[in-house]
């Protein structure tokens, strides 16, 4: 009878601890990133006893009750809920965020982070989220608490301007007529008519097609660069066009300002085969004050196989070299090599023949269509911009975006994993710490190897299944009641045995 009292008491003790696990799960059913637990039981040691049957002594055992074996955590994925900020982060897959405070590192699945006034990205307990700084596109090897300068005058407040250095123009020039002619210089009639002292330097009807491109100087100021095209005619079965590149003469800050050459940057010819594809290209830049003096031009320098010119915008701090890509690349240099348009006058075929060794790119200017139209254009400059947004992608890259369309990668959030999650120590605050049983933390990057993806503007909810926990609570309650009944029944039996003495 005394033994049954202790067996019942062990059951009451064990299931009371089991009820604590169930109630802890239910109380945390809305806790961010919480992982539910399950109480597992084991039997206590058994007592050996001897029994007799038909004169034979048998050896047997009697159980001594129940004990708590382990409180096992369920690390399965929780559901995602839409957050209220881009810094509400969830992990879809394996891994933990690393957070640090006073040199101590903890790990968590709860991604409800916010920036404080100093730019530290913190959890609700003021622990800083760990990430690797990114400088000029290079990710640092060591992680540190994320801290951004988000002040109005801080380093992230504005995006510095970039002067245009490359222009790509792919246009359809078909259907163009010869609007400007010059019997002396038929391939350079546009520059012969150019007058930088007039506004505009070329009249509206003196070019078959004008294509404007917005470019930027080193101060971030925007300028309109116009590329004017005109049809020259058929030469030995090849369609020949001339072009002139210029800006508003009033914006010319070079030595040509105030002269007829003001605003004129480059000129040349284009040749197209019968199927409309470009086969030849020439380009020259002016050096004198009179565009009609073709001897005062020089062959354009090549940058990455395409012609370039120097623009000196009024108000900028320095001249800038701009390459202009029509889609034909002269990687081996100019062929033929023409010093200036005047030197090629004795060999007009140089202005409409094929360019030797040139490579036609997949996209290029052509002579397709029944009327000229701009097909595609791009340039790599931009003005200054203000910080407009912060985004975090699925790889955990924290990126600043600016009003000028530019972006800058700032930090790479890191994740951690362990050889044994079950060995992690629960620290409260939705935190875990590494122990000898869990093994050391292994740091990695989201979306790589076995690390999960970052889900921005979402937070992972508790994985507690309320229906399952309510069922467990009923089962645990019944088990406790049965064991308590054992205790009361054993007590009654003991009381009856004591009454026999009276």
C-alpha positions as CSV (number, residue, x, y, z in Angstrom):
1,X,0.0,0.0,0.0
2,X,2.8,2.4,0.8
3,X,4.4,1.6,-2.6
4,X,1.1,2.5,-4.4
5,X,1.0,5.8,-2.6
6,X,4.5,6.7,-4.0
7,X,3.6,5.4,-7.5
8,X,0.5,7.6,-7.5
9,X,2.4,10.6,-6.2
10,X,5.0,10.2,-8.9
11,X,2.2,10.2,-11.5
12,X,0.7,13.4,-10.0
13,X,4.1,15.1,-9.9
14,X,5.0,14.1,-13.5
15,X,1.6,15.1,-15.0
16,X,1.6,18.4,-13.1
17,X,4.8,19.1,-14.9
18,X,3.2,18.0,-18.2
19,X,0.3,20.4,-17.5
20,X,2.9,23.2,-17.1
21,X,4.2,22.4,-20.6
22,X,0.7,22.5,-22.1
23,X,-0.2,25.7,-20.4
24,X,3.1,27.3,-21.4
25,X,2.3,26.4,-25.0
26,X,-1.2,27.8,-24.8
27,X,0.0,31.0,-23.1
28,X,2.5,31.5,-25.9
29,X,0.2,30.8,-28.8
30,X,0.5,34.4,-30.0
31,X,4.2,34.8,-29.2
32,X,6.3,35.8,-32.2
33,X,8.6,32.9,-33.4
34,X,7.6,30.7,-30.4
35,X,8.2,27.0,-30.7
36,X,5.9,24.7,-28.8
37,X,7.1,21.8,-26.6
38,X,6.0,18.3,-25.8
39,X,6.5,16.5,-22.5
40,X,7.7,12.9,-22.8
41,X,7.5,10.5,-19.9
42,X,9.5,7.4,-18.9
43,X,8.9,4.7,-16.3
44,X,10.8,4.8,-13.0
45,X,13.0,1.9,-11.9
46,X,11.3,-1.4,-11.1
47,X,11.5,-3.4,-7.8
48,X,12.6,-7.0,-8.0
49,X,10.4,-9.5,-6.2
50,X,10.3,-13.2,-5.7
51,X,7.1,-15.2,-6.3
52,X,6.2,-18.9,-5.8
53,X,4.1,-21.0,-8.0
54,X,3.7,-24.8,-7.8
55,X,6.9,-24.9,-5.7
56,X,8.9,-23.0,-8.2
57,X,10.4,-19.6,-7.3
58,X,10.0,-17.0,-10.0
59,X,11.8,-13.7,-10.4
60,X,9.6,-10.7,-11.4
61,X,9.6,-6.9,-11.2
62,X,7.1,-4.3,-10.0
63,X,7.1,-0.7,-11.4
64,X,7.7,2.2,-9.1
65,X,5.9,4.9,-11.1
66,X,6.5,7.5,-13.8
67,X,9.2,10.2,-14.4
68,X,9.6,13.1,-16.8
69,X,12.0,11.9,-19.6
70,X,12.4,15.1,-21.6
71,X,10.6,18.3,-22.6
72,X,11.1,18.2,-26.4
73,X,10.8,21.4,-28.5
74,X,9.0,21.3,-31.8
75,X,11.1,23.4,-34.2
76,X,8.7,23.1,-37.2
77,X,7.9,26.2,-39.3
78,X,5.4,28.6,-38.0
79,X,2.9,30.5,-40.2
80,X,3.7,34.0,-41.5
81,X,1.7,37.1,-40.7
82,X,2.0,40.3,-42.6
83,X,4.0,42.8,-40.6
84,X,3.8,46.6,-40.4
85,X,7.4,47.4,-41.5
86,X,10.0,46.2,-43.9
87,X,12.1,45.3,-40.9
88,X,9.5,42.7,-39.8
89,X,11.4,39.6,-40.9
90,X,10.6,35.9,-41.1
91,X,12.8,32.9,-42.0
92,X,11.2,30.5,-44.5
93,X,13.3,27.4,-43.8
94,X,16.2,26.6,-41.5
95,X,18.3,29.0,-39.4
96,X,18.2,31.6,-36.7
97,X,18.8,35.3,-36.6
98,X,21.8,36.3,-34.5
99,X,21.3,39.1,-32.0
100,X,24.0,40.7,-29.8
101,X,24.2,42.8,-26.7
102,X,27.2,43.7,-24.6
103,X,29.2,41.2,-26.5
104,X,26.8,38.3,-25.8
105,X,25.2,36.5,-28.7
106,X,21.8,34.9,-28.7
107,X,19.7,33.4,-31.5
108,X,16.1,33.8,-32.3
109,X,13.3,33.1,-34.9
110,X,11.4,36.2,-33.8
111,X,12.0,38.8,-36.5
112,X,10.2,41.9,-35.1
113,X,13.1,44.3,-35.5
114,X,13.0,48.1,-35.5
115,X,15.6,50.9,-36.0
116,X,16.2,53.1,-33.0
117,X,17.0,56.8,-33.2
118,X,20.7,56.1,-33.7
119,X,20.1,53.7,-36.6
120,X,20.6,50.4,-34.7
121,X,18.4,47.6,-35.9
122,X,17.1,46.1,-32.6
123,X,14.6,43.5,-31.4
124,X,12.1,44.5,-28.6
125,X,14.7,43.6,-26.0
126,X,17.4,46.0,-27.5
127,X,19.5,43.2,-28.9
128,X,21.1,44.2,-32.2
129,X,20.5,42.1,-35.4
130,X,23.8,40.7,-36.8
131,X,24.8,41.3,-40.4
132,X,27.9,41.7,-42.6
133,X,28.6,45.3,-43.9
134,X,28.7,45.8,-47.7
135,X,31.1,48.3,-49.1
136,X,31.2,49.1,-52.8
137,X,29.5,45.8,-53.5
138,X,32.0,43.7,-51.4
139,X,30.5,41.8,-48.4
140,X,32.7,41.8,-45.3
141,X,33.9,38.5,-43.8
142,X,32.9,39.4,-40.2
143,X,29.4,40.1,-39.0
144,X,28.4,42.9,-36.6
145,X,25.3,44.5,-35.2
146,X,23.6,46.4,-38.0
147,X,23.7,50.2,-37.7
148,X,22.7,52.7,-40.4
149,X,23.1,56.4,-40.5
150,X,19.5,57.4,-41.2
151,X,19.8,61.0,-40.1
152,X,18.7,63.8,-42.5
153,X,22.3,64.8,-43.0
154,X,23.9,61.3,-42.7
155,X,25.8,59.4,-45.3
156,X,22.7,57.6,-46.5
157,X,20.5,60.7,-46.8
158,X,21.5,61.4,-50.4
159,X,22.9,59.6,-53.4
160,X,25.7,61.4,-55.0
161,X,25.3,62.3,-58.7
162,X,27.2,60.5,-61.5
163,X,28.3,62.1,-64.7
164,X,27.3,60.3,-67.8
165,X,30.1,58.2,-69.3
166,X,28.3,55.8,-71.7
167,X,25.4,56.3,-74.1
168,X,23.7,53.5,-76.1
169,X,21.5,54.4,-79.0
170,X,19.7,51.8,-81.1
171,X,17.3,53.5,-83.6
172,X,15.4,52.6,-86.8
173,X,16.4,55.2,-89.4
174,X,14.3,53.8,-92.4
175,X,12.2,56.1,-94.5
176,X,14.4,59.2,-93.9
177,X,14.9,61.7,-96.8
178,X,17.9,63.9,-97.5
179,X,16.8,67.2,-96.0
180,X,20.2,69.0,-95.9
181,X,22.7,68.7,-98.8
182,X,26.2,70.1,-99.4
183,X,27.7,69.4,-102.8
184,X,31.3,70.1,-101.4
185,X,30.9,68.0,-98.3
186,X,27.9,65.6,-98.9
187,X,28.8,63.4,-95.9
188,X,29.1,66.4,-93.5
189,X,26.4,68.7,-94.6
190,X,24.9,69.0,-91.1
191,X,28.2,70.3,-89.6
192,X,28.6,72.6,-92.5
193,X,25.3,74.2,-91.6
194,X,26.0,74.2,-87.8
195,X,26.1,77.7,-86.3
196,X,26.7,77.7,-82.5
197,X,26.1,81.4,-82.4
198,X,22.4,80.9,-83.4
199,X,19.5,79.4,-81.5
200,X,19.0,76.7,-82.5
201,X,22.3,75.9,-84.1
202,X,20.5,73.9,-86.8
203,X,17.0,74.8,-88.1
204,X,14.1,72.4,-87.5
205,X,14.1,71.3,-91.1
206,X,17.8,70.8,-91.5
207,X,17.9,67.2,-90.1
208,X,15.8,64.2,-91.1
209,X,15.5,62.9,-87.6
210,X,16.5,64.3,-84.2
211,X,16.9,62.0,-81.1
212,X,17.2,63.7,-77.7
213,X,19.1,62.0,-74.9
214,X,19.2,63.3,-71.3
215,X,22.7,63.2,-69.8
216,X,24.2,64.4,-66.5
217,X,27.3,66.4,-65.6
218,X,29.4,65.8,-62.5
219,X,27.2,68.1,-60.4
220,X,24.1,66.1,-61.2
221,X,22.6,68.7,-63.5
222,X,20.7,67.3,-66.5
223,X,21.4,68.3,-70.1
224,X,19.7,67.4,-73.3
225,X,22.1,66.0,-75.9
226,X,20.6,65.8,-79.4
227,X,21.7,63.4,-82.1
228,X,20.7,64.6,-85.5
229,X,20.6,62.3,-88.5
230,X,20.2,62.9,-92.2
231,X,20.1,60.6,-95.2
232,X,23.0,61.1,-97.7
233,X,22.0,58.5,-100.3
234,X,22.9,55.2,-101.9
235,X,26.6,54.7,-102.5
236,X,27.6,51.4,-104.3
237,X,24.5,49.7,-103.0
238,X,25.0,50.9,-99.4
239,X,22.7,53.3,-97.6
240,X,24.7,56.2,-96.1
241,X,23.6,58.5,-93.3
242,X,25.4,61.3,-91.6
243,X,24.9,62.3,-87.9
244,X,25.9,65.2,-85.7
245,X,26.0,65.1,-81.9
246,X,25.5,68.4,-80.0
247,X,24.1,70.3,-77.0
248,X,22.6,73.7,-76.5
249,X,25.5,76.1,-77.4
250,X,24.6,78.1,-74.3
251,X,25.6,75.1,-72.1
252,X,29.0,74.7,-73.8
253,X,31.8,75.5,-71.3
254,X,34.6,74.6,-73.6
255,X,36.9,76.9,-75.5
256,X,34.5,76.7,-78.5
257,X,31.9,78.7,-76.5
258,X,30.7,81.8,-78.4
259,X,32.0,80.4,-81.8
260,X,30.2,78.6,-84.6
261,X,31.5,75.3,-83.2
262,X,29.8,75.9,-79.8
263,X,27.8,72.9,-78.7
264,X,29.0,70.6,-81.4
265,X,30.6,67.4,-80.0
266,X,30.9,64.8,-82.7
267,X,29.9,63.9,-86.2
268,X,30.3,61.1,-88.7
269,X,28.7,58.7,-91.1
270,X,26.8,55.3,-90.9
271,X,26.5,52.8,-93.6
272,X,23.9,50.1,-93.9
273,X,23.7,47.1,-96.2
274,X,20.6,46.2,-98.4
275,X,19.1,44.2,-95.5
276,X,19.3,47.3,-93.2
277,X,22.1,46.2,-90.9
278,X,25.0,48.5,-90.1
279,X,28.3,47.7,-91.8
280,X,30.3,50.9,-91.5
281,X,30.8,53.8,-89.0
282,X,33.0,56.8,-88.8
283,X,33.3,59.4,-86.0
284,X,35.2,62.7,-85.7
285,X,35.4,65.4,-83.0
286,X,36.0,69.1,-83.7
287,X,39.1,71.0,-82.6
288,X,38.6,74.4,-84.2
289,X,36.0,77.2,-84.1
290,X,34.5,76.7,-87.6
291,X,32.7,73.3,-88.1
292,X,32.9,73.8,-91.9
293,X,36.7,73.5,-91.7
294,X,36.9,69.7,-92.0
295,X,40.6,69.8,-91.5
296,X,40.1,71.1,-88.0
297,X,38.5,67.8,-86.9
298,X,40.2,64.7,-85.6
299,X,39.2,61.0,-85.5
300,X,37.2,60.1,-82.4
301,X,39.0,58.1,-79.7
302,X,37.6,54.6,-79.1
303,X,36.4,53.6,-75.6
304,X,35.7,49.9,-75.4
305,X,35.5,49.7,-79.1
306,X,33.0,52.6,-79.6
307,X,33.6,56.2,-80.5
308,X,33.7,58.9,-77.8
309,X,33.7,62.6,-77.4
310,X,34.5,65.2,-74.6
311,X,31.7,67.3,-73.2
312,X,32.5,70.3,-71.1
313,X,29.2,71.6,-69.7
314,X,29.0,75.1,-68.3
315,X,28.9,74.9,-64.5
316,X,30.5,71.5,-64.3
317,X,33.8,71.0,-62.5
318,X,35.6,69.2,-65.2
319,X,35.2,67.9,-68.8
320,X,33.8,64.4,-69.2
321,X,34.4,61.7,-71.8
322,X,31.3,60.1,-73.1
323,X,31.2,57.0,-75.4
324,X,28.4,56.7,-77.9
325,X,27.5,53.1,-78.8
326,X,25.4,52.7,-82.0
327,X,25.9,48.9,-81.9
328,X,29.0,48.5,-84.1
329,X,32.2,47.8,-82.1
330,X,35.7,48.5,-83.4
331,X,37.7,46.5,-80.9
332,X,40.8,46.4,-83.2
333,X,40.8,50.1,-83.8
334,X,39.6,52.2,-86.7
335,X,39.8,50.6,-90.2
336,X,40.2,52.6,-92.3
337,X,42.2,55.0,-90.2
338,X,41.1,58.5,-91.3
339,X,42.9,61.5,-89.6
340,X,40.0,63.9,-90.4
341,X,37.1,64.3,-92.8
342,X,39.2,66.5,-95.1
343,X,41.8,63.7,-95.4
344,X,39.1,61.3,-96.5
345,X,37.8,63.6,-99.2
346,X,40.1,62.0,-101.8
347,X,38.7,58.6,-100.8
348,X,34.9,59.0,-100.3
349,X,34.5,55.3,-100.0
350,X,36.0,55.5,-96.6
351,X,32.8,57.2,-95.4
352,X,30.4,54.5,-96.7
353,X,32.5,51.4,-97.0
354,X,32.6,48.5,-94.5
355,X,34.5,49.1,-91.3
356,X,37.2,46.4,-91.1
357,X,37.3,44.1,-88.1
358,X,34.1,45.6,-86.7
359,X,31.6,43.5,-84.7
360,X,27.9,44.1,-85.0
361,X,26.2,43.7,-81.6
362,X,22.9,41.9,-81.1
363,X,21.2,45.3,-80.8
364,X,22.2,48.1,-83.1
365,X,21.0,51.1,-85.1
366,X,19.6,50.0,-88.4
367,X,17.8,51.4,-91.5
368,X,14.6,49.4,-91.0
369,X,11.1,50.9,-91.1
370,X,9.2,53.5,-93.1
371,X,9.9,56.4,-90.8
372,X,12.7,57.0,-88.3
373,X,12.1,56.2,-84.7
374,X,14.1,55.7,-81.5
375,X,14.1,52.0,-80.6
376,X,16.1,51.9,-77.4
377,X,18.4,54.3,-75.6
378,X,20.2,54.3,-72.3
379,X,22.9,56.2,-70.4
380,X,24.7,55.6,-67.1
381,X,24.5,59.0,-65.5
382,X,22.1,60.3,-62.9
383,X,21.5,63.3,-60.7
384,X,21.6,63.5,-56.9
385,X,18.8,61.7,-55.1
386,X,17.2,61.5,-51.6
387,X,16.7,58.4,-49.6
388,X,13.2,57.2,-50.3
389,X,13.0,53.6,-49.1
390,X,14.8,50.7,-47.4
391,X,14.2,47.2,-48.7
392,X,15.4,43.7,-47.6
393,X,15.4,40.9,-50.2
394,X,15.1,37.2,-49.7
395,X,18.9,36.9,-49.5
396,X,18.8,39.3,-46.5
397,X,20.5,42.2,-48.3
398,X,19.5,45.5,-46.7
399,X,19.3,48.0,-49.6
400,X,18.8,51.8,-49.6
401,X,16.8,53.2,-52.6
402,X,16.9,56.8,-53.7
403,X,14.6,59.1,-55.6
404,X,17.1,59.2,-58.6
405,X,16.4,55.5,-59.2
406,X,19.7,54.3,-57.7
407,X,20.2,51.8,-54.9
408,X,23.0,50.8,-52.5
409,X,23.5,47.5,-50.7
410,X,24.3,48.2,-47.1
411,X,24.3,45.0,-45.1
412,X,23.9,41.2,-45.6
413,X,21.8,39.7,-42.8
414,X,23.4,36.4,-41.6
415,X,21.7,33.2,-40.3
416,X,22.9,30.5,-37.9
417,X,22.3,26.8,-37.6
418,X,23.4,24.1,-35.1
419,X,24.2,20.4,-35.1
420,X,21.5,19.9,-32.5
421,X,18.7,22.4,-32.2
422,X,17.4,20.3,-29.2
423,X,20.5,21.3,-27.3
424,X,19.8,25.0,-27.4
425,X,19.1,26.7,-24.1
426,X,15.9,28.7,-23.8
427,X,16.8,32.2,-22.5
428,X,13.4,33.8,-22.6
429,X,12.8,37.0,-24.7
430,X,12.3,34.6,-27.6
431,X,16.0,33.9,-27.5
432,X,18.2,30.8,-27.5
433,X,21.8,30.4,-26.6
434,X,24.3,27.8,-27.8
435,X,25.4,25.1,-25.4
436,X,27.8,22.2,-25.5
437,X,24.9,19.9,-26.4
438,X,23.8,22.1,-29.3
439,X,27.3,22.6,-30.7
440,X,28.7,25.9,-31.8
441,X,26.7,28.2,-34.2
442,X,27.5,27.9,-37.9
443,X,27.1,31.2,-39.7
444,X,25.9,31.4,-43.3
445,X,23.9,33.5,-45.7
446,X,20.1,33.3,-46.4
447,X,19.0,31.3,-49.5
448,X,22.4,29.4,-49.6
449,X,23.1,25.8,-48.7
450,X,20.6,24.7,-46.1
451,X,19.7,28.2,-44.8
452,X,16.2,29.5,-45.3
453,X,15.1,32.6,-47.2
454,X,14.3,36.0,-45.6
455,X,10.7,37.0,-45.9
456,X,10.5,40.8,-45.5
457,X,7.4,42.6,-44.1
458,X,6.3,39.3,-42.5
459,X,6.9,37.7,-39.1
460,X,6.8,34.1,-38.1
461,X,4.0,33.2,-35.7
462,X,4.0,30.6,-32.9
463,X,3.7,27.0,-34.2
464,X,1.4,26.1,-31.3
465,X,-1.6,24.0,-32.4
466,X,-4.4,25.1,-30.1
467,X,-6.6,22.1,-30.8
468,X,-3.8,19.6,-30.1
469,X,-2.8,21.4,-26.9
470,X,-6.4,21.4,-25.7
471,X,-6.5,17.6,-26.3
472,X,-3.2,17.2,-24.5
473,X,-4.6,19.2,-21.6
474,X,-7.6,16.9,-21.3
475,X,-5.4,13.8,-21.5
476,X,-3.0,15.2,-18.9
477,X,-5.8,16.2,-16.6
478,X,-7.3,12.7,-16.8
479,X,-4.0,11.1,-16.0
480,X,-3.4,13.4,-13.0
481,X,-6.9,12.6,-11.8
482,X,-6.4,8.8,-12.1
483,X,-3.1,9.1,-10.1
484,X,-4.7,11.2,-7.5
485,X,-7.4,8.6,-7.2
486,X,-4.7,6.0,-6.6
487,X,-3.3,8.1,-3.7
488,X,-6.7,8.5,-2.1
489,X,-7.6,4.8,-2.6
490,X,-4.3,3.7,-1.2
491,X,-4.8,6.0,1.8
492,X,-8.3,4.4,2.4
493,X,-6.8,1.0,2.2
494,X,-4.0,2.0,4.7
495,X,-6.7,3.5,7.0
496,X,-8.6,0.2,7.0
497,X,-5.5,-1.7,7.9
498,X,-4.9,0.6,10.8
499,X,-8.5,0.1,12.0
500,X,-7.9,-3.6,12.3
501,X,-5.7,-2.9,15.4
502,X,-8.5,-1.4,17.3
